[in-house]
Amino acid sequence: MTEKNQGTPAPERLQPSGLVRRFLSRDKTPVSVLFLSALVGLGAGLLSTLFEIAVHWVSEQRTEWLRHEISNMLPLWLSAFLISALLALVGYYLVHRFAPEAAGSGIPEIEGAMDDIRPVRWWRVLPVKFIGGLGALGSGMVLGREGPSVQMGGNIGRMVSDLFRLKDKEGRHALLASGAAGGLAAAFNAPLAAIMFVVEEMRPQFRYSLISIKCVMISAIVANIVFRSISGQQAVITMPQYDAPLLRSLWLFLLLGMAFGIFGVVFNKLVTMAQDMFARIHRHDRRRYLLTGTLLGGSFGLLLLYVPEMTGGGISLIPSATNGEYGISILFILFLARVATTLLCFGSGAPGGIFAPMLALGTLFGTFFGAIAQQLFPELGLQPGMFAIAGMGALFAATVRAPITGILLVIEMTDNYDLILPLIITTLGATMLAQVLGGKPIYSQLLHRTIEKEKMANREQSTVVNT
């Protein structure tokens, strides 16, 4: 019996060490790249979470300065203007002087880097985007922190690749994409939406492979764990939990989606028009650029005093709108006003994103639409907040052209899983109509403009040298 047992080894699959060896022998993904993707997620999660905390701190400090210090020496309105102007100046100066690629959202830069047509200079982008973003967002401008978080996360991915001297091209690409996913997962506490954003929105640049998918998932998970460990596990937006609407009311959600499909195409065109307008104003001259940005930032300091609803990224505005704090006419006026302020801030080239402002716009118009639907069809038992949630996903889908990401993002941010069907209908209607109207995804559009401007600048420079 003993000899028989000695001659028959225990099956390897029953041993833990055997399972590991079996997995490693069958899985062709380099373990080192998977480990590095976790490291990227850790870095992206920490940086994005610290960025959020720092933005809140700067905003609170600005308010404290106004209340206790400067208001004793200067009029309140002048103090508010000067503080926000100074904060905005920091952001615009750092971008123009040290890292022009840190202007705006930064997501087009990551997409270009994934396509090997844009460089990633992490050593200058990371400090400029972090500090410059603090200045721009802290001044009260209508900008979001998700764009900077995605760009900083992508730069963390490239930094890790460089520091560990990773030569494999596919591995470097995977870590870049992993950083972008980690940044978004930490920015919105939405890991599934972050994974889908890279896979869906960045589909022209993302190289689908098993290693890339694994790395993106690992990074998003680790980054989200870091965020939740520091900031808690609650949803980013505190909203009521809505029951699923009646099936006979779903046509209203399709109608809302079609309205956002039209607006999404118009909005994307307005963004490029705003960028062209600011380019004509400052003519790429540093003094004019800084003066324009400083005056714009100071103006938002005044708005913070008198009309705070028109300032900031808008995430804090969403619960107020959905809880019925504004009448129908005020909702529409706020929507139009924030369209204008979003275009001014994002078009100026300030280091900040457009994700959060778009979600706020979707909420305002969705709530406005829902309030009207509630009055016209009281028998359906509709609540305006349902349309607010659907509107967030619809505007995102119409402008970014990533409907699945929009659905997941809104569900994870609001914890309203029962609204998934109306969300799908609304985002599908918005996406299809935007495509029929010839609209282009906003980030691809911005990347194309950046490349074209760079080519024009190179041609002008070569012409000057030749003459």
Salt bridges, closest charged atoms under 4 A:
GLU12 OE2 - ARG21 NH2 3.28
ASP27 OD1 - LYS214 NZ 2.47
GLU52 OE2 - HIS56 NE2 3.94
GLU52 OE2 - ARG145 NH2 3.37
GLU64 OE2 - ARG67 NH1 3.92
GLU64 OE1 - HIS68 NE2 3.21
GLU101 OE2 - ARG121 NH1 3.59
GLU101 OE1 - ARG124 NH2 2.88
GLU109 OE2 - ARG118 NH2 3.05
ASP116 OD2 - LYS169 NZ 3.78
ASP116 OD2 - ARG207 NH2 2.64
ASP162 OD1 - ARG172 NH2 3.06
ASP276 OD1 - ARG449 NH2 2.72
GLU454 OE2 - ARG118 NH1 2.73
